[in-house]
Amino acid sequence: IELYYIFASVWGHKVYTIYSILFIVYIILLVVTAFITISLTYFQLAVEDYRWWWRSVLCGGSTAFFVFAYCFYYYFARSDMTGLMQTSFFFGYMLVVCWGFFLMLGSVGWRASLLFVRQIY
């Protein structure tokens, strides 16, 4: 639900006014990403697979794939954009945003897993 309001404010020229809730959701996203990545790293280490580095980045950053999939839903079902220029502009910018999102959450997941592995070993 929150993602729709963000997309509507960026691409639909609507005013977004609840920044405090957006900040709280952002903090919750970072905490949940860290905890889920730590859990998946623990399960991976429990079966004696010690190659956790890149998998922790991919687990943390996998939320960006959901956001990019939501871009398709928003473009085709919610927006009134048409034409080659609008399509390429929308998906080009959203690809860059999702790449940044992947790097941000991937680094959060990797850092949380690194601190967890250092703590248990």
Secondary structure, 3 states (H helix, E strand, C coil): CHHHHHHHHHHCCCCCCCHHHHHHHHHHHHHHHHHHHHHHHHHHHHCCCCCCHHHHHHHHHCHHHHHHHHHHHHHHHHCCCCCHHHHHHHHHHHHHHHHHHHHHHHHHHHHHHHHHHHHHC
